Amino acid sequence: MNKRIFSFLLLLLILSDLSAMPVIDSIVSTPSSCRDNGLITVYAHSTSALHYAISAGPQLRAQQISHTLSALPPGTYTVQITDGSGTTVRQVSVTGSYQYFDFSPYVVYPRCASDSGTILVGHVDSGVGSPPFSWQLIEPGGVQRPIQQHDTFPIYYSGAYQIRCIDACGTVRLRSYDIYSYSNSYLQLIYFDSPYFVHCDSAVVRGQISIGGSIDNLAFPLSFLEHDMHGDTVRLDIPVRLSDTVLPLSNGQFIINNQSLLFINRLPHVQSGEPITFQLQDACGSLIQSVAYPPAHSLIMGNWIQVPDGFCGSTGYLPVFSYSLPTPAQWVLIDDQTHTIVDSSIAGIGLSQHPSGRNYTFMCFDQCGDTLRQDFYWILSSPPPAAFVNVTVQQNSCLDSTASISLGAGNFGRGSVIKILTGPAYAHSTKPGFAYQTHLTYPYIVSQSSYYYGMIGGMPAGHYTYEVSDSCGNRITGSFDITPQQLTDYMHRLSSGRHCAGGGSIHYQYSTGQPNDNLYVSYSIRNITTGQLMDSSATYGGGGTISLGNVQPGTYVVRLEISTYTISMADSSFCPSVSDTVVVPDYTFPDMPVVSSSPGCFGTATITAQMDTTLGVPSYTYQIIDGPMLSAMQVDNGTFQVSQTGIYTILGLDACGNGLIRHISVDSLYRAVPMIRSFKDTCFHTYVRGVLYTESTVAYDTLRTAMGCDSIIYVDSVIIRGSHDRRPIIALATDTFCSGAGGDVSAITGYHLYQWDNGATTPIIHVSDSGWYHLIVTDSEHCTLSDQIHIALLDSPSVTSGWVYADSVCMDDPLQVQLTLSGPDVHYEWTGIADGTLQRQFTDSGIYIFTVSNECSAKSYTLHTILKTCDEHAYPPNAFSPNGDGVNDIYRIYSSYDFKSFSLLIFDRWGEKVFESDNEAYGWDGRYKSEDLPTGVYVYEYIGVWPTGHSHTSRGSITLIR
């Protein structure tokens, strides 16, 4: 052919191929004004029908007929255009700058009771989202008000409200807000102390007012007035809401915090019996609180005789107490029988010893000229009551893993002393936040008083002894036990929960054991950054669980404080306070990609919406809210089957009610795939998709694709060529032979060929080694079968350890024989001994025979023992004194014979090793790391073995004395 003609034809062929490729005229991208509403529009032409797809980018699209690719977030995409004979690829970008919006609801309360009602305002943050915004209020109980276009809602009753906001892009935000009923009287008096005098005409008053609701509900400014009958008035105006603030009064302070208002002030020119009044009112003119208290003096006299310290007899004194007396004050005691002053003082309030059985008059004169008088009868003296001691164990100690005792001791005289004599050596705990370890010393002096009643804490479990005595001859001793069940059991746990926008959660749990009125427990939760107190409470012992909701993101510290009125034997960080921190993370708005999946079955397609589970708060709900088909709400399942083409609108929400509205286009529906056929040809039998076939046949099976399609018909033509189906069974008398003898292995005869794995080709073979033997046979139709057998060789039995042929038996130390045997299926016996065990003790002279056997052989062993007297002893001392005086300075183990091997270890009371020796001649000098150890009790362990093979092992305590 002419070269020119050939080149021309080749050029026509190339141009023909090129003309089959789709030609892109232009591609236009529309920016995404929302999260994912960008568009890519492709203008192309071809001689065949065109299909459009996105093969790479933030979202993919399967092939579709429409040239508009919609619902795209910003990013770079790879677009494919196919006409059946070729594919053209082009990259294009979609721009956009949408930002998720947020809003900060707030409530406007009426300032006074006569003002208009409460209003809740949504208030969208500026510069984000896409207006216009739609609003909906969800009332307590779930009632939904109609959607409206403004963010202001009138509130008719208190409770927990939710506000839903949706912008033009379909982004959904939900926030919660708790609203309380408005009142202009949210204050309540907790206490108001009776004024007490500091001078004749000057008294101090103080009080506390609690806030019954939120302090934000009060109508500021507040006015505080305090005055007496002489017109002396203190006025304080509190202008605005203040937090943790101290305001000055004339001679005191007015303290404001989130829980209460406290005041303490000193008023001049106040006389005894004159009233003092304070008032608190708000800006609406409402009187919140008004209280008046008259100052007064008081005198309290006891009606019992107490035996004072320093006396052993029955003469006592009468206690007298005064309250709110200007000091100094003078008092006298007048004997009504003699009409004389028998006692007086200007400093004390206790009366000395005086004859009993008489009437007396007590008179008190203060510096302001007031006189107080009281008549009384001094009771007759009597023999002193018997001394007593009471001890009760209680679970109210400040330290973990300890208890306390209630100890009462009375009627002791001069020189009385209360002691805890003995008890556990130390108290400790390893719990996080409560860990400590402290030594306890004895005797522990509780008190040196003739009468005592109080609590002693910090006492671990154990046995205690005590003594109470005085110089008058009284002495009481006793003991008590503290069990582990009576100890405190401190615990605290802190965690935070994933939260909704504007409100996370903090969970705190603490426990001290059983509730007890003598153990005071308080906690507080505070924002570290702002210092805001989130929650606090106090209780008497026990425990509690605290869960806070609507907590703003940030770091929070929880402080647990424990206090009690007891003293503590283990004064190690007594009454500890425990602090821990937890982080409430910031809320992250959920994202939700939506895709249309690969082909469906019989004209269906799958739409999948999947929330990013690392964002928002689970669980997640999904729903098709618009399109050719709708769906019900689905929890944690965003997969939908659709059977119509078109644009679908998917709503996805997290547990907070926040979420997104997405759009997806379904342009085509897919059909099932065609039938498949296959053939099977086998010997004897075959399995087709789990079914066993032993004869030739045609097998049908319906398969399902990954999409769930069941239209693929699988047909198998099964051809069975073998005339039988049986294995070449290997027949043996036994599969075990004795070592050195071996045996024959035979298979069923009648097959065409035999092939053993050791090279033999006969039905019967002789074996002399253990292991597996494999056989393959071939029948007349050239089908093969196989079988195998395992051969084991039986060894002769023997005694592998523990046997002695001759030995001496000490009279006080029997010979121990512990035998270990080898070989399978071993039988054994002692000749002339009924007890046939492998462990024996021999205490007499004699000849003993032990026989072991199995089916292959038997073997006997003979033991000859001789009885003799032995004297092997060791002596571990229980104390030594390494003080350098040359006497008992070294601690060592003493033995009647030298040891063949020796080991000595010494530990302190906390388990730390302080000495180690493998030579009995090398003892301990009481030092550790070149330092003298203190006097105390230590623990030793040693093992000594004499040349005869006998050993001595001991463990006990050593007392080191300096």
Secondary structure, 3 states (H helix, E strand, C coil): CCHHHHHHHHHHHHHHHHHHCCEEEEEEEECCCCCCCEEEEEEEECCCCCEEEEEECCCCEEEECCCEEEEECCEEEEEEEECCCCEEEEEEEECCCCCCCCECCEEECCCCCCCCCCEEECCECCCCCCCCCEEEEECCCCCECCCECCCEEECCCCEEEEEEEECCCCCEEEEEEEECCCCCCCEEEEEECCCEEEECCEEEEEEEEEECCCHHHCCCCEEEEEEECCCCEEEEEECCCCCCEEEECCCCEEEECCCEEEEEEEEECCCCCCCEEEEEECCCCCEEEEEEECCCCEEEECCCCECCCCCCCCCCECEEEEECCCCCEEEEEEECCCCEEEEEECCCCECCCCCCCEEEEEEEEECCCCEEEEEEEECCCCCCCCCEEEEEEECCCCCCCCEEEEEEEECCCCCCEEEEEECCCEEEECCCCCCEEEECCCCEEEECCCCEEEEEEEECCEEEEEEEECCCCCEEEEEEEECHHHCCCCEEEEEEEEEECCEEEEEEEEEEEEEEEEEEEEEEEEECCCCCEEEEEEEEEEEEEEEEEEECCEEEEEEEEEEECCEECCCCCCCCEEEEEEEECCCCCCCCCEEECCCCCCCEEEEEECCCCCCCCCCCEEEEEECCCCCCCEECCCEEEECCCEEEEEEEECCCCCEEEEEEEECCCECCCCCEEEEEEECCCEEECCEEECCCEEEEEEECCCCCCCCEEEEEEEEECCCCCCCCCEECCCCEEECCCCEEEEECCCCCEEEECCCCCCCEEEECCCEEEEEEEECCCCCEEEEEEEEEEECCCEEEECCCCEEEEECCECEEEECEEECCCCEEEECCCCCCCCEEEECCCEEEEEEEECCCCEEEEEEEEEEECCCCCEECCCEECCCCCCCCCCECCEECCCCCEEEEEEECCCCCEEEEECCCCCCECCEECCEECCCEEEEEEEEEECCCCCEEEEEEEEEECC
